[in-house]
Amino acid sequence: MMPPVLWLVTIPLVVAVPAYLLRRTWSGAVLASAAALVLAGLVLRLSPGPVLNILGRTVEIDPLSQVTLALLYTTAAVLFLVPVLAPRYRAGRHSGVTGQEQRVFYPIGLVVLAVLTGASLSRHLGITALFIEAAALLTVVIIQGERLDSVRAGLRFLVLMSLATPLFLLAAWRVDQFHLGLIGEASPQAGQAVFFVVVGFALWLAVVPFHGWLTAVASESSPATAVFTMTAIPLIAFSTLVQLLVELPWLVDSPQLVQAIVTAGLLTALVGGVLALVQRSFSRLMGYAGLYNLGVGIVVVGLGGPAAVTTLLTLLTVRALGLALTAMGVSTLRGVIAGDGFAQVRGAGWRLPVAAAGITIGGLVLAGAPLTAGFAPQWQVLQSLAAANRDWAVLLVVGGLGVAGGYLRGLYALTALPVERQAVIREPGGLVLLTSFLAALVVIGGLFPAWLVDLYRAAVGYLNFPIG
């Protein structure tokens, strides 16, 4: 009998076939979204522990994997619905919008979920890296869609993800030698493993200066597929990083290395925040806001402490929520207007009020603004950072203000008085309901943040994080 955990891989692969056949209809989106929700419910019902041993390699599901995969599946379920719910641009084609993104997004997205599930369940770094490389190869097709104008985003993503794979394979080789007793924690070979791991995760997590794939994907791909890529890969990468550090605490024995992790996170957050402030389109702004949030997550890992994993999961959850809200609003703008540049959408907020509200609320979540769900994890990070170095906390605040300022500039453009009086456009009812629901979650999470934090603490509080 098939172990229940293998259904997490089997279900999306099987459903991908009818989703492909129905890719031209709304039923394909509903089928893919329903399958993702079933996966989210199933993964939370599984019992943690080792489930298989394949050729000496353990397949195991633990509470961290359960939470990570549930968040991945839920985010995908929402994003699968966005292309079919958003209005379709009728006056031709323009960059980033073909109106046919769902033709590859639904079926290939399900296959990517299956591959990333395999990456999360593997307990061998090399095998996990190979799974993520396979997911990256498939994700390139999603990023490109049916656009013919530019392949820059897909090419950058593929090159940087592929550069990380040999590094992780070399690191896995050294880790295997350590487990066999062939090298010690203080040996030069162990130092090589640390180097390979650090650079590999820097590529996966878009650490500056390796952030080109993330911002290019945000600016060139359709909003839903861009957010899918920007959330799926970092989710599995952070989960793998936490599991690796818990299993091999000697990887971060050096205080200089820990400080380097914090510095890399601060640099990434600062660059993302400052560049977000000067963007002139919502798609590029979304990319730099997502980069800022990734930097904050890296800072959480570097600071460590008993609540590090809980804070990181909370941060990743609100990040996915903020990016999804932004994607829905930008999809509406691109469907009605030929682009999402501030000059192009001037005054569009009066015609598309729900889309404008979704973009603004999502952006403020990413900035960690008060009264939003993003504030609680941001405040926790700032407190820990200020205890270590107040100047570091100031840099993080500057980055957050940059993201907030960028979205307020966008709101100003959306609410500027149009040159000519234009009628309010009736926004798609399904997208209005979905945007309103996610916006309500943002407000509830901002007013009552403890429920999510307590939920994650109960799930992963047992982990003995080695930093801090």
Residue, then its C-alpha position, 0 to 999 in steps of 0.5 A: m500500500m502506498p504511504p499516505v505521504l506519497w499522495l502529496v506527490t501523486i495527486p498534483l501529477v495526476v490532476a495536472v493531466p485534466a488541468y492541461l486538457l481544461r487549460r483553456t477554460w475556467s474549470g482548469a483553474v478551479l480544478a488546480s486550485a481545488a487540488a492544491l487545497v486538498l494537498a494543504g488539508l492532507v499534509l496537515r493531517l499526516s503523522p510526522g516521522p520517517v515514512l520511507n527509506i529509498l536506497g539508504r536515503t530517508v524520506e521524512i515529514d516533520p512539523l516544519s515541512q508540514v507547515t511549509l508545504a501547507l503554506l505553499y499549497t494554499t498560496a498556489a491555490v489562490l494564485f491559480l485562480v487569479p488569471v481566470l478571475a482577472p479581466r482580460y485585456r481586449a485591445g491586443r497584447h502588451s508586455g507581461v500580458t498575453g491573456q493565456e498565462q493559465r495555459v501553462f500555469y495550471p498544469i505545470g504549476l501542479v507538477v512544480l508543486a509535486v517536485l517541490t514536495g519531493a524537495s521538502l521531504s528529502r533529508h539529503l541536501g544533494i537530492t533536495a538541490l536536484f529537486i529544486e533544480a528540476a522545479a526551476l527548469l519547469t518554472v521557467v516555462i511558467i515565467q515565460g508564459e507565451r510572451l515573445d518579447s523578452v526571455r531575460a527573466g526566465l534566463r536569469f532565473l535559470v542561470l542563477m538557480s543552476l549555479a547553486t546546484p553544483l555548490f549544493l552537490l559539493a556541500a552534500w559530498r562533504v556532509d556525507q564525509f562528515h557523517l561517515g567520520l572521514i572529516g571533522e568539524a574543524s577540518p578544511q573540508a568542513g570549511q569548504a562545505v560551509f562556503f558551498v552552503v552559504v553561496g548556494f543559499a545566497l543564490w536561492l534566496a536572491v541575496v544581493p548581488f544575486h537578486g537579479w532573477l527575482t526583480a526580473v521575474a516580477s517585472e516581466s512575468s504575469p503577476a500571478t506567475a511572478v508571485f508563485t515563483m517569488t514565494a515557492i522557491p524561497l519557502i522551500a529554501f528557508s525550510t531546507l536551511v533551517q533543517l540543515l542548521v538544526e541537523l548540523p549546528w557546526l555549520v554556524d560555529s563561527p561568530q563571523l559567519v553569523q554576523a555575515i548572515v545578518t549583514a547579507g540580510l540587512l544589505t538585501a533588505l536595504v537595497g530592496g527598500v531603497l530601490a522600491l522607493v524609486q520604482r515607477s511601475f507596480s510590477r517592479l515595485m512588487g519585486y523590490a518589496g519582495l526582495y526587502n522581505l527576503g532580506v528581513g527573513i535572512v536577518v531572522v536566521g542570522l539573529g537566531g534565538p528560541a523564537a527564530v523559526t516561529t518568527l520566520l514562518t510568520l514572516l513568510t506567511v504574511r509575505a505570501l499574503g501581501l504578494a498575493l494581494t498585490a498580484m491580484g490588484v496588478s492583474t486587474l490593472r494590466g487587464v484594463i490598462a495596457g501596463d502598470g506604470f505609474a504614468q499609465v495608471r494615473g487616476a485608475g484608482w477611482r475606476l478600480p477601487v478594489a484593485a487599488a486597495g489590494i495593491t496598497i494593503g499588500g504593499l504595506v504588509l510587505a513593508g511591515a506597517p502597523l495595523t497590518a499582519g506584517f507588523a508583528p514579525q517585523w517588530q519582533v525582528l526590530q527588537s532583536l536587532a536593536a538589542a544586538n546593534r541599534d544601527w542595524a535596526v535603523l537600516l532595517v527601518v529605512g528599508g521598510l520606509g522605502v517599501a511603504g514610500g514606494y506604495l504610497r507613491g503608487l497610491y498617489a498615482l492611482t488616486a490622482l485626478p484623471v484628465e478626463r472624467q471616466a466611469v467606474i469599471r465593474e471589477p470581476g466579482g470573484l476577484v473582488l471577493l478574494t481581495s476582500f477576504l485576503a484584506a480582511l485577513v491582513v486586518i485581523g492579523g494586524l489586530f490579533p497577531a498572537w493566534l498565528v504566532d501561537l499556532y506556529r510556536a506549537a508546531v515548530g517550537y521544539l526545534n533547537f535552532p543553533i544560532g542565538 
